[in-house]
Amino acid sequence: MANRTVIGILVTNRVANAQQVQKVLTEYGCSIKTRLGLHEVDEKTCSTSGLLLLELFGDEGACNDLEKNLRAVPGLQVQKMVFES
């Protein structure tokens, strides 16, 4: 993949969606170069929503399939950024 692709995933309910999201990410693990998870947490609360950032690697078809399968999970917002080389 000559371009650099980043997918942002807003998980609106981590408790309800975590298993489905993790299943998809595991299935396409070899297409994920970098994974960063962000959520609000402090002494009193732990947010039920979270943001994942994925830097993709490898075959464009597999990366497109990963995006498609993430979009099929209820409760997710998926955005894709492609940086041309």
N, C-alpha and C positions, 0 to 999 in steps of 0.2 A: 504494500500500500504506500504509494508515494506521498499522498496527502496525510496530514495529521488529523485524526478524528477524535473528538471528545463528545461523550454523551453525558448529559446531566439528567439525573432522575430524582424527582421529588416524591418521596414516599409519604403519603398523607397519614397513614396509620401503620407504624412500624410493627406493632404487635400483630395486627391482622395480616400484613403483607410480607413479613420477613421471610417466611418459609418459601413462598412462591418466588420471591426475588432471588433468594440464595440459590434455589434450584436452577434458575435460568443462568445466574452468574457462574455457577459451578459447571454447567453444561458447556459454556463458552469460555471457560477459564483461560484457555490458550490464546484467546483473542484479546485478552485484557492485559495490557502492559502495566498500567497504573490504576489503582483503585483508592479513592479517598472518600471517607464517610464523615459527614458533619451533622451534628444535631445540637440543640440547646440543652444545656445541663448546668445546674448549680446545686447548692446545698439543699434546696427545697423541692426542686422539680427535675424531671427528666422528660423532655419533650417526646410526644408520640409520633411526631413527624421528623423526617430527616432528609438530607440531601446527599446523594452519591454522585461522584464524578468519576468517569471511566475514560482513560486514554486507551484507545483501541490499537491493535496490532494485527497484521497478517492479512489473510484473504478477505477481500471486500465483500464477497458473498456471505461468509460466516459473520462478518460484522453487521451486515444488513439483517441477517437472520436473528442475531442477538437483539438488535433494536426492535424488530418486529415482535419477538417473543416478550420483550419487556413491555411494549405497548399493549399487549394482550392481558397483562396483569391488572385487575381492577384496583383503583386507588393510586395509580402512578401517573405522574406527568413526566413525559420524556421529551427532551430537547437535544438536538444534534448540532454540533458545530464542526465544520470541515475547513481546515486551514490548508490552502494549496501551497505546494512546495515550489 
